[in-house]
Amino acid sequence: MYSEVSGSSHQGALAQTERIYDYTLQVLDKAEQENSHPQAAAIRQAQERIESVGRVKSTY
């Protein structure tokens, strides 16, 4: 739906869907490895991503 409104291509929407799917699998794998709830694993992964982006920006 969003891709139709924003004017994105069908291929772009599929690519974004695949990234979401891959990210979801990463979160579920991380939760299983850590024996934690998927929501907690998702929050930790998001925090790690935010920190890594912050480190990249601080080098400029």
Steps between C-alpha positions, in 0.01 A plus 500: 500500500766753597697428185194582291447831678867598502553409135754226567540224246373148546861377513582757767208382711610139465856588597380685808279207596798265470708726727222501759478121481878463537506740795217306666692174461811665651299614802343157549839329471651745748214439745548125473878525549458726802201304632306826519169639380502615135391849602799534733732373225349749253551789741863399562564467128346843437713653775814343352408639158443849642836488679682385186348783295602744770860379481504544123366856522747595772797424275419788264 
